Amino acid sequence: MIKASFGARLDAWIHRLFPFLFRRSRPIDPNLLTCTGAVVAVAAALMLAAGQLRLGGALILASGFFDLVDGVVARHYGVSTEFGSFLDATLDRLVDVVLLCGVLAWYAGEGDRATAAVAAVALATAVLTSYAKARAETRIPVLEGGLLERGERIGLLAAGALFDVLAPVLWLLAAGGVVTVAQRFAVAYRALGDLDATRRGASPDGPQREARSGGASAPARS
């Protein structure tokens, strides 16, 4: 939701807020920014697992800064690469997993099994949300949308740790994650169904097969 609402204006905001990133004769390596953000996120996860929630929350925000600016820097200097996109997407998944693992470890260590279980649901839905998008986009150009995308998840997790309301936030992440996965499955079902219909219609012998069989042929199953 945040990405859909503000994505088009994000580059301009980053330029205004952090002009020092764009006044260099030689660009900062965007891949270095990406990797630095991931390292900071791992440190945040360790702090969360140790119960240092406010420090963990602050480190999540610091990691988010690097995640926010790496792509903007790459576009500004014209140094975007396919590997950079791959690296960014892969390390985003690492960050999603390690942060929630840190939270899960903290609650499990404290003996709060219920909240640890909620953290596990939040973790599973975060992975499924990202995987659904990646898998669908091997067949269709883009799969966006859903109640809780990555920006919302990370922001809520940071706020929960900073303001000591992590348990309620985990419930929100778990419930919102289930809804988001369902939304993405619904969107993918419609988009991939339309793609199947288009391919059947484009098949040279598709209509003839239907005429011979007296109806639509059964879809193939893989």
Backbone hydrogen bonds, N-H to C=O, Kabsch-Sander energy under -0.5 kcal/mol:
donor,donor_aa,acceptor,acceptor_aa,energy
5,S,1,M,-2.0
6,F,2,I,-2.7
7,G,3,K,-2.1
9,R,6,F,-1.1
10,L,6,F,-0.9
10,L,7,G,-0.7
11,D,7,G,-0.5
13,W,9,R,-1.9
14,I,10,L,-2.6
15,H,11,D,-2.3
16,R,12,A,-1.8
17,L,13,W,-2.7
18,F,14,I,-2.6
21,L,18,F,-1.7
22,F,19,P,-1.9
23,R,20,F,-0.7
32,L,29,D,-0.6
33,L,29,D,-1.7
34,T,30,P,-2.4
35,C,31,N,-2.5
36,T,32,L,-2.5
37,G,33,L,-2.3
38,A,34,T,-1.7
39,V,35,C,-2.3
40,V,36,T,-2.5
41,A,37,G,-2.0
42,V,38,A,-2.1
43,A,39,V,-2.0
44,A,40,V,-2.2
45,A,41,A,-2.4
46,L,42,V,-2.1
47,M,43,A,-2.0
48,L,44,A,-2.5
49,A,45,A,-2.6
50,A,46,L,-1.5
51,G,48,L,-1.4
52,Q,47,M,-2.5
53,L,51,G,-1.8
56,G,52,Q,-2.6
57,G,53,L,-2.9
58,A,54,R,-2.3
59,L,55,L,-2.3
60,I,56,G,-2.0
61,L,57,G,-1.9
62,A,58,A,-2.1
63,S,59,L,-2.7
64,G,60,I,-2.4
65,F,61,L,-1.6
66,F,62,A,-1.4
67,D,63,S,-2.1
68,L,64,G,-2.0
69,V,65,F,-1.9
70,D,66,F,-1.7
73,V,69,V,-2.8
74,A,70,D,-2.1
75,R,71,G,-2.4
76,H,72,V,-2.5
77,Y,73,V,-2.2
78,G,74,A,-0.6
79,V,74,A,-2.4
80,S,74,A,-0.6
85,S,81,T,-1.8
86,F,82,E,-2.2
87,L,83,F,-3.2
88,D,84,G,-2.5
89,A,85,S,-2.4
90,T,86,F,-2.5
91,L,87,L,-2.7
92,D,88,D,-1.9
93,R,89,A,-1.4
94,L,90,T,-1.7
95,V,91,L,-2.6
96,D,92,D,-2.4
97,V,93,R,-2.2
98,V,94,L,-2.9
99,L,95,V,-2.1
100,L,96,D,-1.4
101,C,97,V,-2.3
102,G,98,V,-2.4
103,V,99,L,-1.9
104,L,100,L,-2.6
105,A,101,C,-2.8
106,W,102,G,-1.9
107,Y,103,V,-2.2
108,A,104,L,-2.6
109,G,105,A,-2.4
110,E,106,W,-1.5
111,G,108,A,-1.2
112,D,107,Y,-2.3
113,R,111,G,-1.5
116,A,112,D,-2.0
117,A,113,R,-2.4
118,V,114,A,-1.9
119,A,115,T,-2.4
120,A,116,A,-1.9
121,V,117,A,-2.0
122,A,118,V,-2.5
123,L,119,A,-2.3
124,A,120,A,-2.6
125,T,121,V,-2.6
126,A,122,A,-1.9
127,V,123,L,-2.1
128,L,124,A,-2.4
129,T,125,T,-2.6
130,S,126,A,-1.8
131,Y,127,V,-2.7
132,A,128,L,-2.9
133,K,129,T,-1.4
134,A,130,S,-2.4
135,R,131,Y,-3.2
136,A,132,A,-2.3
137,E,133,K,-2.2
138,T,135,R,-1.4
139,R,136,A,-2.1
140,I,136,A,-2.1
149,E,147,L,-0.6
153,R,149,E,-2.2
154,I,150,R,-2.6
155,G,151,G,-2.3
156,L,152,E,-2.6
157,L,153,R,-2.3
158,A,154,I,-2.4
159,A,155,G,-2.4
160,G,156,L,-2.7
161,A,157,L,-2.0
162,L,158,A,-2.5
163,F,159,A,-2.4
164,D,161,A,-0.7
165,V,160,G,-2.3
166,L,160,G,-0.6
169,V,165,V,-1.8
170,L,166,L,-2.3
171,W,167,A,-1.8
172,L,168,P,-2.0
173,L,169,V,-2.9
174,A,170,L,-2.7
175,A,171,W,-2.7
176,G,172,L,-2.9
177,G,173,L,-2.1
178,V,174,A,-2.0
179,V,175,A,-2.0
180,T,176,G,-2.4
181,V,177,G,-2.6
182,A,178,V,-2.2
183,Q,179,V,-2.5
184,R,180,T,-2.6
185,F,181,V,-2.4
186,A,182,A,-2.2
187,V,183,Q,-2.5
188,A,184,R,-2.7
189,Y,185,F,-2.6
190,R,186,A,-2.0
191,A,187,V,-2.7
192,L,188,A,-3.0
193,G,189,Y,-1.7
194,D,190,R,-2.4
195,L,191,A,-1.9
196,D,192,L,-2.4
197,A,193,G,-2.3
198,T,194,D,-2.5
199,R,195,L,-2.4
200,R,196,D,-2.4
201,G,197,A,-2.3
202,A,198,T,-1.7
203,S,199,R,-0.8
203,S,200,R,-0.6
206,G,203,S,-1.3
209,R,205,D,-2.3
210,E,206,G,-1.8
211,A,207,P,-2.2
212,R,208,Q,-2.4
213,S,209,R,-2.2
214,G,210,E,-1.3
215,G,210,E,-1.3
